Amino acid sequence: MKHIIDKKTNLFIILSGIFLTNAILAELVGIKIFSLESSLGFNPAQINLFGGWVLDFNLTAGVVLWPVVFVTTDIINEYFGKEGVKKISFLTVIFISYAFLIIAAVSWLSPADFWMEINSTDDDGNTFNMDYAFDKVFLQGARIIVGSLAAFLIGQLLDVFVFHKLRLITGSKMLWLRATGSTLVSQLIDSFVVLFIAFYLLAPTNVQWTFSQVMSVGIINYIYKFAIAIIMTPTLYIAHHFIDKYLGRNRAEEMMEDAANKSGSFF
Protein backbone atom coordinates (compact mmCIF):
# COMPACT_ATOMS: atom_id res chain seq x y z
CA MET A 1 0.00 0.00 0.00
CA LYS A 2 1.39 3.37 -0.99
CA HIS A 3 2.20 5.74 1.88
CA ILE A 4 -0.02 8.82 1.80
CA ILE A 5 2.56 10.87 3.74
CA ASP A 6 6.23 10.52 2.78
CA LYS A 7 8.90 9.92 5.40
CA LYS A 8 10.23 13.49 5.34
CA THR A 9 6.79 14.96 6.05
CA ASN A 10 6.07 12.33 8.67
CA LEU A 11 9.35 13.12 10.43
CA PHE A 12 8.58 16.83 10.51
CA ILE A 13 5.10 16.18 11.95
CA ILE A 14 6.53 14.01 14.74
CA LEU A 15 9.30 16.48 15.59
CA SER A 16 6.83 19.37 15.49
CA GLY A 17 4.49 17.54 17.87
CA ILE A 18 7.30 16.94 20.36
CA PHE A 19 8.49 20.54 20.02
CA LEU A 20 5.05 22.14 20.38
CA THR A 21 3.93 19.99 23.32
CA ASN A 22 7.02 20.69 25.39
CA ALA A 23 7.19 24.39 24.48
CA ILE A 24 3.55 25.00 25.47
CA LEU A 25 3.91 23.04 28.72
CA ALA A 26 7.10 24.94 29.55
CA GLU A 27 5.22 28.23 29.17
CA LEU A 28 2.34 27.06 31.37
CA VAL A 29 4.53 25.85 34.24
CA GLY A 30 7.10 28.63 33.86
CA ILE A 31 5.42 30.78 36.50
CA LYS A 32 6.76 28.51 39.23
CA ILE A 33 10.24 29.22 40.56
CA PHE A 34 11.70 26.22 42.34
CA SER A 35 14.75 25.64 44.52
CA LEU A 36 16.98 22.94 43.10
CA GLU A 37 18.81 22.55 46.41
CA SER A 38 15.64 22.10 48.46
CA SER A 39 14.19 19.71 45.87
CA LEU A 40 17.29 17.53 46.28
CA GLY A 41 17.32 17.85 50.08
CA PHE A 42 20.19 20.34 50.38
CA ASN A 43 20.41 23.77 52.02
CA PRO A 44 20.42 26.86 49.73
CA ALA A 45 23.87 27.57 48.29
CA GLN A 46 23.87 31.28 49.26
CA ILE A 47 26.80 32.13 46.97
CA ASN A 48 27.84 35.77 47.42
CA LEU A 49 28.84 37.50 44.19
CA PHE A 50 30.05 40.97 43.30
CA GLY A 51 27.66 43.80 44.08
CA GLY A 52 26.15 41.92 47.02
CA TRP A 53 24.23 39.41 44.85
CA VAL A 54 23.33 36.16 46.57
CA LEU A 55 23.18 33.25 44.16
CA ASP A 56 20.99 30.25 44.95
CA PHE A 57 20.00 27.48 42.56
CA ASN A 58 16.51 28.88 41.92
CA LEU A 59 15.13 28.12 38.46
CA THR A 60 11.91 28.56 36.51
CA ALA A 61 9.99 25.27 36.27
CA GLY A 62 10.05 25.59 32.49
CA VAL A 63 13.71 24.57 32.41
CA VAL A 64 12.62 21.00 33.16
CA LEU A 65 11.09 20.79 29.68
CA TRP A 66 13.29 23.07 27.58
CA PRO A 67 16.07 20.47 27.12
CA VAL A 68 13.65 18.46 24.98
CA VAL A 69 12.99 21.60 22.93
CA PHE A 70 16.75 22.16 22.51
CA VAL A 71 17.34 18.66 21.17
CA THR A 72 14.30 18.85 18.88
CA THR A 73 15.45 22.23 17.55
CA ASP A 74 18.87 20.81 16.71
CA ILE A 75 17.34 17.83 14.90
CA ILE A 76 15.01 20.09 12.89
CA ASN A 77 18.01 22.33 12.19
CA GLU A 78 20.02 19.38 10.90
CA TYR A 79 17.38 17.94 8.57
CA PHE A 80 15.10 20.86 7.68
CA GLY A 81 17.33 23.90 8.12
CA LYS A 82 16.35 27.48 8.76
CA GLU A 83 12.96 27.20 7.07
CA GLY A 84 11.97 24.23 9.23
CA VAL A 85 12.99 25.96 12.46
CA LYS A 86 11.28 29.21 11.47
CA LYS A 87 8.09 27.38 10.54
CA ILE A 88 7.81 25.48 13.82
CA SER A 89 8.90 28.54 15.84
CA PHE A 90 6.18 30.79 14.42
CA LEU A 91 3.60 28.01 14.78
CA THR A 92 4.62 27.65 18.42
CA VAL A 93 4.18 31.38 19.02
CA ILE A 94 0.69 31.21 17.48
CA PHE A 95 -0.38 28.18 19.54
CA ILE A 96 1.05 29.54 22.81
CA SER A 97 -0.69 32.87 22.21
CA TYR A 98 -3.93 31.01 21.50
CA ALA A 99 -3.57 29.01 24.73
CA PHE A 100 -3.15 32.14 26.82
CA LEU A 101 -6.02 33.93 25.08
CA ILE A 102 -8.28 31.01 26.00
CA ILE A 103 -7.02 31.07 29.59
CA ALA A 104 -7.70 34.82 29.76
CA ALA A 105 -11.21 34.33 28.35
CA VAL A 106 -11.97 31.48 30.77
CA SER A 107 -10.91 33.62 33.73
CA TRP A 108 -13.84 35.95 32.97
CA LEU A 109 -16.39 33.16 33.47
CA SER A 110 -18.27 33.30 36.77
CA PRO A 111 -17.39 30.34 39.02
CA ALA A 112 -20.18 27.92 40.01
CA ASP A 113 -21.32 28.32 43.62
CA PHE A 114 -21.00 24.61 44.44
CA TRP A 115 -17.46 24.54 43.04
CA MET A 116 -16.47 27.47 45.23
CA GLU A 117 -18.18 25.89 48.24
CA ILE A 118 -16.55 22.45 48.05
CA ASN A 119 -13.17 24.12 47.55
CA SER A 120 -13.69 26.81 50.20
CA THR A 121 -11.00 25.45 52.55
CA ASP A 122 -7.57 23.94 52.07
CA ASP A 123 -6.35 20.68 53.61
CA ASP A 124 -5.59 22.46 56.90
CA GLY A 125 -9.04 24.04 57.13
CA ASN A 126 -7.93 27.55 56.17
CA THR A 127 -10.22 29.71 54.03
CA PHE A 128 -9.43 29.24 50.35
CA ASN A 129 -10.70 30.97 47.21
CA MET A 130 -10.35 28.53 44.31
CA ASP A 131 -11.32 31.06 41.63
CA TYR A 132 -8.78 33.58 42.91
CA ALA A 133 -6.12 30.86 43.00
CA PHE A 134 -6.94 29.84 39.41
CA ASP A 135 -6.61 33.42 38.16
CA LYS A 136 -3.53 34.09 40.27
CA VAL A 137 -1.66 31.12 38.83
CA PHE A 138 -2.69 31.24 35.19
CA LEU A 139 -3.04 34.98 34.60
CA GLN A 140 0.42 35.68 35.98
CA GLY A 141 1.55 33.93 32.85
CA ALA A 142 0.36 36.83 30.68
CA ARG A 143 3.45 38.95 31.26
CA ILE A 144 5.64 35.87 31.18
CA ILE A 145 4.27 34.99 27.76
CA VAL A 146 5.24 38.40 26.34
CA GLY A 147 8.79 38.09 27.61
CA SER A 148 9.06 34.44 26.78
CA LEU A 149 7.81 34.73 23.20
CA ALA A 150 10.16 37.63 22.50
CA ALA A 151 13.10 35.70 23.95
CA PHE A 152 11.98 32.49 22.22
CA LEU A 153 11.90 33.97 18.72
CA ILE A 154 15.22 35.78 19.13
CA GLY A 155 16.76 32.63 20.57
CA GLN A 156 15.47 30.36 17.80
CA LEU A 157 16.65 32.64 14.99
CA LEU A 158 20.04 32.98 16.66
CA ASP A 159 20.23 29.23 17.23
CA VAL A 160 19.67 28.32 13.58
CA PHE A 161 22.11 31.03 12.42
CA VAL A 162 24.94 29.86 14.71
CA PHE A 163 24.17 26.18 14.00
CA HIS A 164 24.66 26.56 10.26
CA LYS A 165 27.63 28.93 10.56
CA LEU A 166 29.33 26.20 12.58
CA ARG A 167 28.29 23.66 9.94
CA LEU A 168 30.17 25.67 7.31
CA ILE A 169 33.27 25.14 9.44
CA THR A 170 32.72 21.53 10.51
CA GLY A 171 30.88 20.13 7.50
CA SER A 172 28.75 17.12 8.36
CA LYS A 173 31.07 16.16 11.23
CA MET A 174 31.08 17.36 14.87
CA LEU A 175 27.33 17.50 15.37
CA TRP A 176 27.99 17.94 19.09
CA LEU A 177 29.77 21.25 18.43
CA ARG A 178 26.98 22.64 16.25
CA ALA A 179 24.27 21.59 18.68
CA THR A 180 26.01 22.67 21.88
CA GLY A 181 27.49 25.86 20.44
CA SER A 182 24.21 27.11 18.97
CA THR A 183 22.31 26.33 22.18
CA LEU A 184 24.85 28.07 24.41
CA VAL A 185 24.79 31.25 22.31
CA SER A 186 21.00 31.42 21.85
CA GLN A 187 20.19 30.59 25.47
CA LEU A 188 22.52 33.29 26.75
CA ILE A 189 20.01 35.73 25.25
CA ASP A 190 16.87 33.75 26.11
CA SER A 191 17.77 33.19 29.78
CA PHE A 192 17.92 36.89 30.59
CA VAL A 193 15.45 38.48 28.16
CA VAL A 194 12.43 36.51 29.40
CA LEU A 195 13.16 37.21 33.08
CA PHE A 196 13.86 40.89 32.50
CA ILE A 197 10.61 41.46 30.58
CA ALA A 198 8.34 39.18 32.66
CA PHE A 199 9.53 39.82 36.19
CA TYR A 200 11.12 43.27 36.01
CA LEU A 201 9.96 45.41 33.10
CA LEU A 202 6.26 44.40 32.95
CA ALA A 203 5.73 43.15 36.52
CA PRO A 204 3.44 45.11 38.89
CA THR A 205 5.37 46.98 41.58
CA ASN A 206 4.18 44.69 44.40
CA VAL A 207 5.59 41.57 42.72
CA GLN A 208 8.47 43.11 40.77
CA TRP A 209 11.81 41.40 41.15
CA THR A 210 14.94 43.39 41.89
CA PHE A 211 17.50 43.58 39.11
CA SER A 212 19.80 41.45 41.27
CA GLN A 213 17.15 38.72 41.45
CA VAL A 214 16.72 38.82 37.67
CA MET A 215 20.46 38.45 37.16
CA SER A 216 20.81 35.72 39.80
CA VAL A 217 18.01 33.53 38.42
CA GLY A 218 19.16 34.25 34.86
CA ILE A 219 22.70 33.12 35.64
CA ILE A 220 21.49 29.91 37.28
CA ASN A 221 19.07 29.21 34.41
CA TYR A 222 21.91 29.63 31.94
CA ILE A 223 24.31 27.44 33.94
CA TYR A 224 21.59 24.77 34.04
CA LYS A 225 21.01 25.02 30.28
CA PHE A 226 24.77 24.95 29.67
CA ALA A 227 25.09 21.72 31.64
CA ILE A 228 21.98 20.13 30.10
CA ALA A 229 23.12 21.00 26.56
CA ILE A 230 26.25 18.95 27.19
CA ILE A 231 24.50 16.12 29.06
CA MET A 232 21.85 15.77 26.33
CA THR A 233 24.41 15.44 23.52
CA PRO A 234 24.29 11.60 23.45
CA THR A 235 20.50 11.70 22.94
CA LEU A 236 21.08 13.83 19.85
CA TYR A 237 23.36 11.19 18.35
CA ILE A 238 20.89 8.44 19.25
CA ALA A 239 18.05 10.36 17.58
CA HIS A 240 20.29 11.04 14.58
CA HIS A 241 21.03 7.32 14.23
CA PHE A 242 17.38 6.26 14.25
CA ILE A 243 16.30 9.07 11.92
CA ASP A 244 19.03 8.16 9.41
CA LYS A 245 17.89 4.55 9.61
CA TYR A 246 14.26 5.59 9.10
CA LEU A 247 14.95 7.89 6.16
CA GLY A 248 17.73 5.86 4.61
CA ARG A 249 21.33 7.09 4.64
CA ASN A 250 21.28 8.65 1.17
CA ARG A 251 17.99 10.47 1.75
CA ALA A 252 19.17 11.71 5.15
CA GLU A 253 22.43 13.10 3.73
CA GLU A 254 20.53 14.75 0.88
CA MET A 255 18.19 16.48 3.36
CA MET A 256 21.07 17.66 5.55
CA GLU A 257 22.98 19.10 2.60
CA ASP A 258 19.87 20.84 1.30
CA ALA A 259 19.16 22.26 4.78
CA ALA A 260 22.72 23.59 5.08
CA ASN A 261 22.67 25.21 1.63
CA LYS A 262 19.46 27.12 2.37
CA SER A 263 20.31 28.34 5.88
CA GLY A 264 23.13 30.85 5.55
CA SER A 265 21.40 34.12 6.54
CA PHE A 266 20.01 35.20 9.93
CA PHE A 267 16.48 35.79 8.65
WOTA-V322807 format. One record per helix or strand. SS is the DSSP state (A for helix, B for strand). FROM is the first residue (numbers start at 1). TO is the last residue. Records with the same first field share a line. If there is no record, write none. Layout:
SS->FROM-TO, FROM-TO
This chain:
A->7-29, 36-39, 50-52, 63-107, 113-118, 130-139, 141-170, 175-201, 205-207, 211-231, 233-247, 249-261
B->33-35, 47-48, 54-55, 58-60, 121-121, 127-127
